[in-house]
Amino acid sequence: MKSTHLLSFATAALLLSTPSIAQVDLNAILQQQGGGMQLVPDTDPFTPNSFIGSFTMEMHLFENGKEQQHSPVNTTIHSSAEKIAIEGRSSAAKETMRMIIDQKEKWQYVLMDDGAGTRMAMKTRKMKVVDDTPDAHIAGDVQMTDETKTIDGHVCKKMIAKDEEGTWVGWMAQDIDVPFHSFMNNVANTGGDIHDDALVGVHGFPLEYEWTSTDGKERVQCTIRELKQGTVDEKAFSLEGYQVMEIPTLPMGR
């Protein structure tokens, strides 16, 4: 997982599941972009999520020093032992989209509410992205420093991650004992172990982070809001009020 995407996983997951993309061969797109990347059925053994709770990510997106029109983007994530729900919304959008990932039963749902009373949901088998290119699993440069600051009562350590695309700087709450690489793989739905070697042993939860591209043209600032631990609202995983349509498994490539 590139440091660019250490916490922009929610947006990527939602984009991969929109109706406009669901009917095309995603493997063809992935292979064009990433060489050996493929979308395959998720048959991994079920492992309960380590983080139980919810939080909202407020992301500000900048390009050439100017904040983008659809910024900020707010993404709320609910995590139970068996499921993850991701809901994203930009400041200008009336529509809402929610993804529910059932990690135990291997289903995923994309729920769309147009804001005018129409609610549709697509149900598909849970998939994962794998990358078999030779350098796919090369660990990035990840450093946990001794520098600290307190955010909302949590003592946080500064973490720096670098790769060819840019630099990610985050403040990791040390009292939230989450195996960071496992949590990222679960939410991002990559199913891979990219950068796992670098992230093994990194614990804590990033309450603030900033990513800057290598050329300095792109920047993302994110703050975690409304963090709740230990309990999760089960309504986040509800399909009530939605017309559910099951669609076939996506093509497996050519």
C-alpha positions as CSV (number, residue, x, y, z in Angstrom):
1,M,0.0,0.0,0.0
2,K,1.5,3.3,-1.0
3,S,1.8,6.0,1.6
4,T,-0.5,8.1,-0.6
5,H,-3.3,5.8,0.3
6,L,-2.6,5.2,4.0
7,L,-5.9,6.8,4.9
8,S,-7.6,7.7,1.6
9,F,-8.8,4.1,1.4
10,A,-12.5,5.0,1.9
11,T,-12.7,7.1,-1.2
12,A,-10.9,4.5,-3.3
13,A,-13.2,1.7,-2.0
14,L,-16.3,3.7,-2.9
15,L,-15.1,4.6,-6.4
16,L,-14.3,1.0,-7.2
17,S,-17.9,0.1,-6.4
18,T,-19.9,2.8,-8.2
19,P,-22.6,1.6,-10.7
20,S,-20.7,3.2,-13.6
21,I,-17.7,0.9,-13.0
22,A,-19.4,-2.2,-11.7
23,Q,-20.5,-3.3,-15.2
24,V,-17.1,-3.1,-16.9
25,D,-14.0,-5.3,-16.6
26,L,-12.2,-3.9,-13.6
27,N,-9.3,-6.2,-14.2
28,A,-8.6,-4.5,-17.5
29,I,-8.5,-1.2,-15.7
30,L,-6.3,-2.5,-12.9
31,Q,-3.8,-4.1,-15.3
32,Q,-3.5,-0.9,-17.3
33,Q,-2.7,1.0,-14.1
34,G,-0.7,-1.5,-12.1
35,G,0.8,-4.2,-14.3
36,G,0.1,-7.3,-12.2
37,M,-2.9,-6.0,-10.3
38,Q,-6.0,-8.2,-10.5
39,L,-9.4,-8.3,-8.8
40,V,-10.1,-11.8,-7.4
41,P,-12.6,-13.4,-5.1
42,D,-11.8,-13.0,-1.4
43,T,-11.3,-16.5,0.0
44,D,-9.1,-15.4,2.9
45,P,-10.0,-16.9,6.3
46,F,-12.1,-14.6,8.4
47,T,-10.3,-12.7,11.1
48,P,-12.3,-10.4,13.4
49,N,-11.6,-6.7,13.1
50,S,-9.2,-5.4,15.8
51,F,-10.9,-2.0,16.0
52,I,-14.5,-1.8,17.2
53,G,-16.0,1.7,17.0
54,S,-16.4,4.6,14.5
55,F,-14.9,7.8,13.4
56,T,-15.2,10.5,10.7
57,M,-12.4,11.6,8.5
58,E,-12.5,15.2,7.3
59,M,-10.2,15.4,4.3
60,H,-9.1,18.7,2.7
61,L,-7.7,18.2,-0.9
62,F,-5.3,20.7,-2.4
63,E,-3.8,21.0,-5.9
64,N,-1.2,23.6,-6.8
65,G,-1.8,25.3,-3.5
66,K,-5.5,25.7,-4.0
67,E,-8.2,23.8,-2.2
68,Q,-10.3,21.7,-4.7
69,Q,-13.9,22.5,-5.4
70,H,-15.3,19.3,-3.9
71,S,-13.2,19.6,-0.7
72,P,-13.6,18.9,2.1
73,V,-14.7,15.3,1.8
74,N,-16.1,13.7,4.9
75,T,-16.0,9.9,5.3
76,T,-17.5,8.0,8.3
77,I,-16.3,4.5,9.1
78,H,-18.1,2.1,11.4
79,S,-16.2,-1.1,12.3
80,S,-17.7,-4.1,14.2
81,A,-16.0,-7.5,14.7
82,E,-17.4,-8.8,11.4
83,K,-18.3,-5.8,9.3
84,I,-17.1,-2.4,8.1
85,A,-19.4,0.4,6.8
86,I,-18.0,3.3,4.9
87,E,-20.0,6.4,4.1
88,G,-18.6,9.2,2.0
89,R,-20.0,12.7,1.2
90,S,-18.4,15.8,-0.3
91,S,-19.4,19.3,0.7
92,A,-21.3,19.9,-2.6
93,A,-23.1,16.6,-3.0
94,K,-26.8,15.9,-2.1
95,E,-26.4,12.2,-2.7
96,T,-24.8,9.8,-0.2
97,M,-23.1,6.5,-0.8
98,R,-22.4,3.8,1.7
99,M,-20.4,0.6,1.4
100,I,-20.9,-2.3,3.7
101,I,-18.3,-5.0,3.8
102,D,-19.3,-8.3,5.4
103,Q,-15.9,-9.9,6.0
104,K,-17.3,-13.1,7.6
105,E,-19.9,-14.0,5.0
106,K,-17.8,-12.5,2.1
107,W,-20.4,-10.1,0.7
108,Q,-20.2,-6.4,0.0
109,Y,-23.0,-3.9,-0.6
110,V,-23.0,-0.4,-2.2
111,L,-26.0,1.6,-0.9
112,M,-27.0,4.8,-2.8
113,D,-29.4,7.5,-1.6
114,D,-30.1,10.2,-4.1
115,G,-31.5,12.5,-1.4
116,A,-34.9,12.5,-3.1
117,G,-36.3,9.3,-1.7
118,T,-34.7,6.7,-4.1
119,R,-32.6,4.2,-2.3
120,M,-30.8,1.4,-4.2
121,A,-28.3,-1.2,-3.1
122,M,-26.0,-3.5,-5.1
123,K,-24.9,-6.8,-3.6
124,T,-21.8,-8.6,-4.8
125,R,-19.4,-11.2,-3.6
126,K,-16.5,-9.7,-1.7
127,M,-13.5,-9.2,-3.9
128,K,-9.9,-8.2,-3.2
129,V,-7.1,-6.6,-5.2
130,V,-3.8,-8.6,-5.5
131,D,-0.6,-7.5,-7.1
132,D,2.0,-10.0,-8.3
133,T,4.5,-7.6,-9.9
134,P,8.1,-8.2,-8.6
135,D,8.3,-5.0,-6.6
136,A,4.7,-5.0,-5.3
137,H,5.7,-6.1,-1.8
138,I,8.7,-3.9,-1.3
139,A,8.4,-2.1,2.0
140,G,8.3,1.7,2.1
141,D,10.4,3.9,4.3
142,V,8.3,4.1,7.5
143,Q,9.7,5.7,10.6
144,M,8.0,6.1,14.0
145,T,9.7,9.1,15.8
146,D,9.9,10.1,19.4
147,E,8.2,13.4,18.8
148,T,4.8,13.7,20.5
149,K,1.8,16.0,20.8
150,T,-1.6,15.6,22.5
151,I,-4.7,15.6,20.4
152,D,-8.2,15.5,22.1
153,G,-6.5,14.0,25.2
154,H,-4.6,11.3,23.3
155,V,-0.8,11.3,23.4
156,C,0.3,10.9,19.8
157,K,3.7,10.0,18.2
158,K,4.8,11.3,14.9
159,M,5.0,8.8,12.1
160,I,6.6,9.5,8.7
161,A,6.1,7.3,5.6
162,K,7.8,7.9,2.3
163,D,7.7,6.4,-1.1
164,E,8.2,7.5,-4.7
165,E,4.9,9.2,-4.8
166,G,5.2,11.4,-1.7
167,T,5.5,11.8,2.0
168,W,2.9,11.0,4.6
169,V,3.2,12.5,8.1
170,G,0.7,11.3,10.8
171,W,0.2,11.6,14.5
172,M,-0.6,8.1,16.0
173,A,-2.6,8.0,19.2
174,Q,-0.6,5.6,21.4
175,D,-3.5,4.6,23.7
176,I,-5.5,3.1,20.9
177,D,-3.8,-0.2,20.5
178,V,-4.6,-1.1,16.9
179,P,-2.3,-3.2,14.6
180,F,-2.2,-0.5,12.0
181,H,-1.2,-2.6,8.9
182,S,-4.0,-5.1,9.6
183,F,-6.6,-2.4,10.0
184,M,-5.5,-0.7,6.8
185,N,-5.7,-4.0,4.8
186,N,-9.2,-4.7,6.2
187,V,-10.6,-1.3,5.4
188,A,-8.9,-0.7,2.1
189,N,-10.0,-4.2,1.0
190,T,-6.6,-4.8,-0.8
191,G,-6.2,-8.3,0.6
192,G,-2.5,-7.9,0.0
193,D,0.6,-7.4,2.2
194,I,2.2,-4.5,0.5
195,H,4.4,-2.6,2.9
196,D,3.4,-5.1,5.7
197,D,7.1,-5.6,6.5
198,A,7.5,-1.9,7.2
199,L,4.2,-1.6,9.2
200,V,4.5,-4.6,11.4
201,G,5.0,-3.4,14.9
202,V,3.4,0.0,14.2
203,H,0.6,0.4,16.6
204,G,-1.7,3.3,17.3
205,F,-4.4,5.3,15.5
206,P,-3.7,8.4,13.3
207,L,-5.8,11.3,14.5
208,E,-4.2,13.7,12.1
209,Y,-2.2,13.3,9.0
210,E,-0.9,15.2,5.9
211,W,0.3,13.8,2.6
212,T,2.3,15.8,0.1
213,S,3.2,14.5,-3.4
214,T,6.9,14.4,-4.3
215,D,6.5,17.2,-6.8
216,G,4.6,19.3,-4.2
217,K,1.6,19.8,-6.5
218,E,-0.9,17.7,-4.4
219,R,-1.6,17.8,-0.7
220,V,-4.1,16.1,1.5
221,Q,-4.9,17.1,5.1
222,C,-7.0,14.9,7.3
223,T,-8.4,15.2,10.8
224,I,-10.3,12.4,12.7
225,R,-13.5,13.6,14.2
226,E,-16.1,11.9,16.5
227,L,-13.9,9.0,17.4
228,K,-15.8,6.3,19.4
229,Q,-14.2,3.1,20.7
230,G,-15.6,-0.2,22.0
231,T,-19.2,0.2,20.6
232,V,-20.7,0.6,17.2
233,D,-24.1,1.6,15.9
234,E,-25.6,-1.5,14.2
235,K,-27.8,0.7,12.1
236,A,-24.7,1.5,10.0
237,F,-24.9,-2.0,8.6
238,S,-28.7,-2.0,8.0
239,L,-30.2,-2.5,4.5
240,E,-33.7,-1.3,5.7
241,G,-35.4,0.9,3.2
242,Y,-33.1,-0.1,0.3
243,Q,-34.1,-2.0,-2.8
244,V,-31.3,-4.7,-3.0
245,M,-30.1,-6.0,-6.4
246,E,-27.6,-8.8,-6.5
247,I,-25.2,-8.5,-9.5
248,P,-22.9,-11.2,-10.9
249,T,-19.3,-11.5,-9.9
250,L,-17.1,-9.1,-11.9
251,P,-15.1,-10.5,-14.9
252,M,-11.8,-12.1,-13.9
253,G,-9.8,-10.5,-16.7
254,R,-8.6,-11.8,-20.0
